Amino acid sequence: MPRVLAAAFKHETNTFSPLPTDLAAYAARCLRHGADIPAYFQGTATEMGAFIDAGHRHGWDLVHTVAADATPSGKVTREAFDTIAGTIEAALRDQRPFDAVLLCLHGAMVAEHVDDGEGELLRRLRAVAGEHLPIGITLDLHANVTDAMAQRASVIVSYRTYPHVDQYDTGKRCADLIARTLDGEIRPACTVARGPMIDALDHGRTTAPGPMLETLAHADSLRARTPGVLDIGINAGFPWADIDAAGPSVVIVYDRKAGLRDTAPIAATLLDRIWRDRRRTTVQPLPLQAGMAAIADALALPGDGMVLVADGADNPGGGGLEDSVALLGALIDAGIDRVAFGMICDPATLQACIAAGPGATLAVQLGGHSGGAFQGPLALRVQVVSVQPGQFTFTGPMSRGITLDIGPTAVVRVGGIDIVVAGTRHQVLDPGFFTHAGLDPAHYDLVVVKSSQHFRAAFGPMARTILVIDSGDGLTSFDLAAFGHTRVRRPVHPLDELPD
């Protein structure tokens, strides 16, 4: 029976965030060990869920070490990195022999001491296991794939959807390639190629025909007609990481037993396509004033379903602080009723609501505590509608079956707006962020979520109109030129003018 080590160590690092990602940040979202991992992930629509099923299907002895994931934020602290990476490294060393390793990674981790978190993890594992042990890794579609990752992993398989509704399928594809490797059928290796871009491919969106879907189809065609190519990953990259390797990439997994030696022409063909389409987009985020006008127009039209608005500049799923109140303040000023707003991360306001209790009215300074160039807090009198524990299970297409505990939350009402206030940051990508607090999104005329794209998977079917607003007031604004990158390779699109 083959012994396979399985672990997860994820983070999407926004290097412009002032919030360090420490062990507490991992514990707040997911930090599980040993037997607790299959108990938590079994039956979920996740990569680890797929690894568990693959272990049963292929007859492996799957050894679980650690599963760690933190909400996107600033650089991972050295302590957190060394602790989690060290746990995986120690298991590989102390519980050997192993026949393979499976890792759930993100691909855009930056730590305090190293720009390439995943590459450094793989370096440490290779130092223990040697060059020949098969290591398969899964990556987010927004991975910034480095040369070190490609050189040190045997198999790299990336998501193909955004919203990421193919997490399970990605894990299955990776595990099945490792199974073929253990059976002696293939001997995989990886290459990566990048172009002079930190953002392209419509940021990876796959909810409408556009550059990402077209490039994936082209990649599938090339794979099908090229003997020896096992998988082609198209990664949109993560432009809010100010590192040299940020941006779109093409990852090719090939079989060294098949005699294929040069994958560069395939990568060049796909990168040429990505470059030609670099300005194409399926979504045009609206500035705040235009967005408010579009909201008014949408609400004035008859129709079934809600008007759904994404506060894209403050998406905690990309490192946003989830306390921008620019859009919320505009909605309050406009006097719009029947609005559900999720969420504002404000621990002080949350504690005041808990102390006051449901039914109380109190003065608060809501959100806007991040300082810098961003808008300050809103001085409001709010009614506390409810206070409750923030535990729920994802029911939408993304991460279905995962149980999340975001800590206590409160619902406060200002005029006709119900606002979910939390003490921790989480992207609002599932109805559970509202329903755990007794709010049914379908009963509101307007629903606002702190997200930029993932919300479409679960909320999209409820909506008659979807708008994305970029207020500029947040760490995930689409105006990349405003961030002041200093470490990305230059010249690079869209920060510099480059000839076609």
N, C-alpha and C positions, 0 to 999 in steps of 0.2 A: 504494500500500500504506500504510494508516494506521500511524503510529508511536505506540506506546503505552508509556509508562514504567511499570514494575512495581517495587514495593518492599514490604518488610515491616518494621514497627517496632512490636514488641509488648511490653507489660508490664502485668500486673495488680498494682497497687501496694497493699500493706497498709501504711497509714500508721502503724500501731502497731508495725511491725517496726523493730528497731534496725539492721538490715543495709542499708546503702546499696546501690543497684543501679548499679554502675559498669561501665566497659567490660570489666573482667575477668569480671563476672557474665554479660554477654552472650557473651563468648568461651567461657565454660564450657558454654553451651547451644547457641547458634546465632549466629554472626556471619560471614556469607559475603558475597562481593562478586562482581559482574560475572558472568562465564561460569561461575563455581563454583555459582551459584544454580540454573540449570536442570539442571546435572549432578547436584545434590543432590536437587532436588525433583521432577524428572521421574518420573511414574508413582506418586507418593505420594498418599495420601488426604488432601490438604491444600488450603487455599485457593490457595497458590502453584502446586501441581500442577494445579489447575483453570485458573488463569490461563495457564499454559504451554500446556495443551491448547486453551484458547480462542484463543490466538494462532495456533495451527496451523489451527484450525477456521475462523476468520474471516479468515485471511490477513493478520494483523498483523505488523509488525516490532516485536517485543516487546523493549524495552531494559531490561536488569536493572541495578540499582544496588547495593542492599544488602538483605540479609534478616537482621534482628536480632530475637532473642527471648531473654528471660532468665527464669529461674524466679522466680515471684512473691516479692517481698521488699519492702524499704523504698523510699523515694523514689529515683527515677532521678537520678543526679548531673547537675549542669549540664554537666559535661564530656562525659558519655556522651550526654546529650540533644543538645547542640550538635553533637557529632561525627556522630552517626547522622542526625539531622535535616538537618544541613548537607550530608551526602553526597547525600541525596535532592534537596535544594534546588539544589545545585551541578549535578547531572545535568540537572535540569529547565531550568536557566538555560543551561548550557554546551553541551548536546547538542541544543538545540531546532532545528527545530520539533517539537512533539509534538501529536498529535490528541486524546490522552486520558491519564489517569493511573489506575492501579489500585494500591490500597494494602491490604495485610493489616495490620489494626490490632487491638487488643484493645478499647479503649474505657474502660479504668479505669486509665490511666497518670497518675500524679502525679509531677512532678519537683520538685527542690529549689526551683526558682524560679517554678513555675507549677502550679496545681492541675489544669489541663486540658491534659494533654500532647498528646492528639490534636488538640484545638482549636488549640493553638499551632502544631503541625506544619502543619495545614491553613492557618492564617493566613500562615505563611511561604511556603507553596507558592502561595497565591493572590496574594501580593505579587509573585511572579515571573511567574505565568502569566496573571493577570487573572481576571475574574469569569466568563468564558464557557467556559473549557476544561473539558470533562467530567472530573470526578474521582469515581471509584467506590471505596468503602471497604467492607471486611468487618469485622464486629465480633463479639466473643464475646457469648454470651447474657448474660453477667454485666457487660456494659458499663454504665457510668454515663454515659449519653448527655447531652451538654450542648447548649445552644442554639447555641453556636459551631460544634459539629460539624455540626448540621443546616443551619446557614446557609451553611457553606463547602463541604460535600460535595454533589455532584449526586445521588449514589446511595448509600444506606446499606443494607446487607443483613447481617442478624445470623443467627447459628446458631439453630436451632430445636430442638436436642436437648441434653440433659444426662444422661448423658455426651455429649460433643460428637463424635458419630459422623457429623455432616453437614458437616464442614469442607470437603470437596471440593464438595459440592452448593452450599454457601454461596458459594464462589468462583465456581462456574459461573453461579449466578443473578446475581451482581453483574456478571460479565464480559458476560453476555448482554444485560443492560440497557444497559451501555455500548455494546455492538455496535449495538443498536437506536437508540441516540442518535447514533452516528456515521453510521448509515444515514439519518438524518433522520426516522425514524419517530416518535420521542418527544423531548420536552424536559423531562427530569426535574428535580424539586426535592424537598426534604425538610422535614418538620416533626417536632418532638418535643414530647411532653407528659408531665408527671410529676405524681404525687400526693404527699400527705403521708406517705410511707412510705420507709424505707431497706431494708426486707426484706418480701417478700411472694411470691406465686406459688410457694409451696413451695420457695423458693430456685431455681426453674427446673427442678426435677426432671421428667423425662419418661419414667421407667421404669415408671410405674404411672399409672392414670387419676387425674387430680387437676387442680388449678387451672391449671397451665401448659398441659397438653394441651387443656383445655377452652377456655382463653382463645385459644390459637392457632387452634382450630377456629372460634371466634366471629370472630376476625380474618379468617380465610379466607373466611367467609361474607360479611362486610361488603365485603371486597375484590372478591369475585366479582359483587356486585350494585351496585357503585358505579363507573360509568364514569370512567376517568381515574386510578384508584388502581392503581399498579403493584406495590406491595409494602407489607406491614404487618409491622413487626418488633416483637416483644414481648420486652423485655429485663428480666431479673429484677434487675439491678443488683448491685453489690458493696458490702455494708454495712461491710466492714472498711477502707474508705477514708473518712477523716473530712474530707469536703469537702461543699460546699453541694449539689451536684447528685447525690449518692449516692442510689441507689435505683431501683426499677422505672420503666420508661418505655415509651411507645408511639411508635414511629417510623413515619411514613407517607411513602412515596415516591409522588409523584403526577406526572402528565403535564400540564405547563402548556399544551400544545397542545390538550388535551381540554377546556379551559375550567373545570376544577375549581378553585375559589378558596378554599374553606373546608373544611379537614379536621378542624376542631375538634370537630364533633359525633361523628365516628367515634372520635376519641381519647377523648372524654368517655365514650362508651358503654363502651369497653374499660376505661378507668380505673375507672369505677364498678364493673365486675365484679371487677377486681383488688382494689379496696378491700373489697368485700363478702366476698371469699374470703381476705382477708389472713392470717387465723389458721389456715386449712386446711393440713394437711400430710400427706404420704404416709409420712413417716419420723419416728419419735420417738426422737431420740438418747437413750441411756441414761446416767445418771451412773455413775461407776466401780463403785461397790459393786453397784448393780443390774445393771450390765453383766457383772460377774464371775459373778453368780448365773445370769444368762441363758446365759453360756458353759457353765457346768457343766451346766445343764439340757439344752442343745443337744447337748453331747458325750455325754450319757447316753442319748440317743435313738438307735435304730438308723437306718441310712439310708446311701445312697450319696452320695459327695461330701464335701467338707470343710465345716467350720464356718468361715465367712468373717467376719472382724471388721475394721471400719474404725476407726482411731484418729483420729476426726474433729476433735478439738481441736487436732491438730498436723499439719495437712495442708499440706505444702509447696506444693501447688497453689494455695493461697490465701494464702501468705506465712508458713506455719508454719516453725519453725526445724528441724524434723525431729530434735530431740534430746530431746523429752519422754520420760521413762522411767516416768511414773506407771503406765501400763497394763502395760508390760513388767515393772516391779517387782511388780505384783499377780499377774501370771502366774507369775513365779518363786516368789513366796511360796506360791502355790496348788499348786505342784509338778506342773503340767500338762505332759504329755509330747507328743511328736510335733507340735511347733509350729514353724512357719516365721514369722519376724518380719522385715518389710522396711519401711523401713530405719531405722538410726540414723546420723545424720550426726555423726561425731566424728573429725576429722582426726588428733588426737593418738593415740587408740586405734588407728586404722588404721595409723599409722606404726609403732606398737609391734608390731602384728601382723606387718607386713611385715618388720620387723627380726628378730622371733623366728622366723618361718616356720611352715609347717604342722606340726602335731603338738606344738607348744610349748604349755605351760600358763603363764599369766602373770596377774598382778594388774592390774586396770584400774579406772579411774574412768570408767564408761561413761555418755555422754550428760549431759543436765542441766546444761550449761555456760552456759546463757543468762542465769542469774541472775534478779534481780528477784523477782517473786512466785512463780516457777515452782520445781518440785521440783529439788533438786540431783542430782548424779550418783550412780549406783549403784556401790558398791564391790564388785567381783566378781572371782572367779578364773574365767578362761575358758580353754577349749581352742581353739586356732587350728585350724580345720578346713581352710581353704583361703585362698589369696591369688591374685588373678587380675586381669587387665585388665577394665575395665567397659565393654566395647563390645558392642552388640547392635543388632538391627533389630526395630522394633516389628512384632508379628504380630497383635495384637488389632485390633478394629474402629476404634479411635481412633488417628489418625496412622499407620496401617499403611504400612509401607515406609520410614519415617524411621529412619535410623541414628543412634544416640546413643552418645556416649563420655562416661561419667560419671567417668572416671579409675579408678585401682585400687580394688578393694574386698576385703574379707575376710569370711569367715564364721567366727563364733565360736560355741561351744556352751556353754550353761549348763544343766546338767541335761538335760532333754529339749527344749530350745529352741535352734534354730539361728537366729542373728541375722546379717543382712547389715549390715555396717558400711561406710559410705562416707565420702568426704572432701568431697563436694558434695551439695547438696540437690536432690532430684527427687521428684515425686509418683509413688507406686508404682501405675501404672495399666496396666501391661503385664506379662505373665509373664516377659519378658526381664530384669526387675529381679531375679528369682530364678534363672532358667535360665542366665544368663551365669555364675553362680557355682556351677553344678552342682546346684542345688536344683530339684526338680520339685514345684511346689505341689500337684499332684494326689496326691502320695504322703504328704501330711501330714493329720492329723486337724483341725488348727486352723491357719489362715493369717491373719496380722495384717498389714494394709497401712496405711501412712501416706497416707490419702486420705479423702475424705468422700463422693464419688459416682462419680467417673470409673472407679473400680475395677470397677464393676458391668459395664461393657461387655465386658471380657476375662475377668474372674474369675467373674462371676456365674453363667455356665453350668456351672462346676465345683462350685458350692456347693449344699449342701442347706439351709443356714440362713445368713442374712446379718444381722449386727448392726452398728449404728453406736454407738460409745461416745464420749461427751463427758466426758472427765475434768476439764475446766476448765483443764487444764495445757497451755495452748498459745494461739497467736495466732489460731486459727480456731475457738475455742469458739463454740458457737451462743448462748451467753449474752451477747448484745450489750450489755446494760445494764452489764456488768462492765468494758467497755473505756473508758468515760469520754469519749465523743465530745464535742467542744467546738465544732466548726465546721459540722456539718450544720445544715440549716434546722430550726427548731423552731417549734411542736411537731411531732413526727413519730412515727409508729408504727415499731417497738414501744417506743421509749424514753419515750414520753409516753402518757398515757391520753387518747384522743380519742373524742368521741361518734360513734356509728354514723351 
